[in-house]
């Protein structure tokens, strides 16, 4: 997939009629000879350009003004429906390392299966202070998670209000990371499309 092809496709997409909302730009990667039940893609990718502000919740020892916080004494409030509502409300959960055993016990059964548990890869604070917390929040807001559930991956790479060059950089990085994670590389690629929320997709050359 080449930069000039992505830029050309975005130019074509912008010829479509304007909508009354800011559309999302999606990269769709369709796979072949790939069995999602036996083979999985599970990636966390840090993009050059932020796609959107994520809803983040932190498990901390004390309340923070930087992020929605749940302190340890309140863990017991989250059971059943409240726990499920919490999972649905936030895109990401982070935690101070000290609280991780308690977080796993109280929230793991719901956050674990949907891939939202704080992880060493992205989500655990070694020390609880404003600078470490802000650095982690900034990092998370540039990150996307990709989990394969079927042989077609739909990945949001930005918003139509972003520059074409920035969208292209995001698209190329996502493509490279997915390509590297496929068992047979390009042989697993059926086709690649790019589209706005309400537009017809443009096909990209592999």
C-alpha positions in Angstrom: 0.0 0.0 0.0 1.6 3.3 -1.1 1.2 6.8 0.3 0.2 8.3 -3.1 -2.6 5.8 -3.4 -4.0 6.6 0.0 -3.8 10.4 -0.7 -5.6 9.8 -4.0 -8.4 7.8 -2.4 -8.9 10.5 0.3 -9.2 13.1 -2.4 -11.9 11.1 -4.1 -13.8 10.6 -0.8 -13.8 14.4 -0.2 -15.8 14.9 -3.5 -18.8 13.2 -1.8 -21.5 15.5 -0.4 -20.9 17.1 3.0 -22.7 15.6 5.9 -24.1 17.4 9.0 -21.6 15.7 11.3 -17.8 15.1 11.3 -17.4 11.7 9.7 -15.0 9.0 10.8 -12.4 7.7 8.4 -12.2 3.9 8.4 -9.6 1.6 7.0 -11.1 -1.8 6.1 -8.7 -4.7 5.7 -10.4 -7.9 4.4 -8.4 -11.1 4.9 -8.3 -14.5 3.2 -7.0 -17.9 4.3 -7.4 -16.6 7.9 -9.5 -18.4 10.5 -10.3 -16.0 13.3 -11.2 -18.9 15.6 -7.7 -20.3 15.3 -5.6 -17.3 14.4 -5.9 -14.0 16.2 -4.7 -10.4 15.7 -4.5 -8.5 19.0 -2.6 -5.3 18.7 -2.2 -2.0 20.5 -0.9 0.6 18.0 0.4 4.1 18.9 -0.6 6.4 16.0 1.3 9.5 14.9 -1.9 11.5 15.0 -4.7 11.3 17.6 -8.0 9.8 16.3 -10.3 11.1 19.2 -10.3 11.9 22.9 -10.9 8.6 24.7 -13.0 8.1 27.7 -10.6 6.9 30.4 -11.2 5.8 34.0 -8.4 5.4 36.5 -8.1 3.1 39.6 -6.1 5.2 42.0 -5.3 5.7 45.7 -6.7 9.3 45.6 -9.0 11.3 43.4 -7.4 13.0 40.4 -8.5 16.2 38.6 -6.9 14.8 35.4 -9.2 11.8 34.9 -12.3 10.1 36.2 -11.2 8.2 39.2 -12.3 5.2 41.3 -10.5 4.9 44.6 -10.1 1.5 46.4 -12.7 2.1 49.1 -15.3 2.5 46.3 -14.4 -0.8 44.5 -17.2 -2.7 46.3 -19.9 -0.4 44.9 -19.3 -1.9 41.4 -21.2 -5.2 41.1 -23.6 -6.7 38.6 -25.3 -4.0 36.4 -23.1 -1.2 37.9 -20.0 -3.1 36.8 -21.4 -3.6 33.3 -22.4 0.1 33.0 -18.9 1.1 34.0 -17.3 -1.1 31.3 -19.6 0.3 28.7 -19.0 3.9 29.7 -15.2 3.9 29.2 -12.8 3.1 26.3 -9.8 2.5 28.5 -9.0 1.7 32.2 -5.7 2.5 33.9 -4.4 1.7 37.4 -1.6 2.3 39.7 0.6 -0.8 40.0 -0.1 -1.0 43.8 -3.9 -1.5 43.2 -3.7 -4.1 40.4 -4.3 -7.2 42.5 -7.5 -5.6 43.9 -8.5 -4.3 40.4 -8.1 -7.9 39.0 -10.3 -9.3 41.8 -13.0 -6.6 41.6 -13.2 -5.8 37.9 -11.3 -8.6 36.0 -14.3 -10.8 35.3 -16.0 -8.0 33.3 -13.0 -6.0 31.9 -10.9 -9.0 31.1 -13.1 -10.6 28.4 -13.6 -7.3 26.5 -9.8 -6.5 26.6 -10.2 -3.4 28.9 -8.1 -4.5 31.9 -5.2 -2.2 32.6 -2.1 -3.9 31.2 1.7 -3.5 31.5 1.7 -2.7 27.8 -0.5 0.3 28.3 -2.4 1.2 31.4 -0.3 0.6 34.6 1.2 3.5 36.5 4.4 2.6 38.4 4.1 5.8 40.4 1.0 7.8 41.2 1.7 11.4 40.3 0.3 14.0 38.0 3.2 14.0 35.5 3.1 10.2 35.1 -0.6 10.2 34.8 -0.7 13.0 32.2 2.0 11.2 30.1 0.0 8.0 30.2 -3.3 9.8 29.2 -1.5 11.5 26.3 -0.2 8.2 25.1 -3.5 6.4 25.3 -5.2 9.1 23.3 -3.0 8.2 20.3 -3.5 4.5 20.7 -5.9 2.2 19.0 -6.7 -1.4 19.8 -7.2 -4.0 17.1 -8.7 -7.4 17.9 -9.8 -9.8 15.1 -13.2 -11.4 15.6 -13.8 -12.1 11.9 -11.7 -12.1 8.7 -12.5 -8.4 8.1 -10.9 -5.6 10.2 -12.5 -2.2 10.4 -10.2 0.4 12.0 -10.9 4.0 12.7 -7.8 6.0 11.7 -9.1 9.5 12.1 -11.8 12.1 11.4 -12.5 13.8 8.0 -11.5 17.2 9.5 -7.9 15.9 9.8 -5.3 16.7 7.1 -5.0 14.0 4.3 -1.3 13.7 5.1 -2.0 12.9 8.7 -4.7 10.4 7.9 -2.4 8.8 5.4 0.4 8.4 8.0 -2.1 6.8 10.4 -3.3 4.4 7.6 0.1 3.3 6.6 1.2 2.6 10.1 -1.9 0.5 10.8 -1.4 -1.4 7.5 2.2 -2.2 8.3 1.5 -3.4 11.9 -1.3 -5.6 10.7 0.7 -7.0 7.8 3.6 -7.8 10.2 1.1 -9.7 12.5 -0.4 -11.9 9.8 0.8 -15.4 9.7 1.4 -15.3 5.9 1.8 -11.6 5.4 0.5 -10.3 2.1 -0.9 -13.7 1.2 -3.5 -13.2 3.9 -4.7 -9.9 2.3 -7.9 -10.1 0.2 -8.3 -6.3 -0.3 -8.1 -3.0 1.5 -10.7 -0.2 1.4 -10.9 3.3 2.9 -14.1 5.2 3.5 -15.9 7.9 5.4 -18.8 7.0 7.6 -21.4 7.7 5.0 -19.4 7.3 1.8 -18.8 4.5 -0.7 -15.4 2.9 0.0 -12.4 3.5 -2.2 -10.2 0.5 -3.0 -6.5 0.7 -2.2 -3.8 -1.1 -4.1 -1.9 -3.6 -2.0 
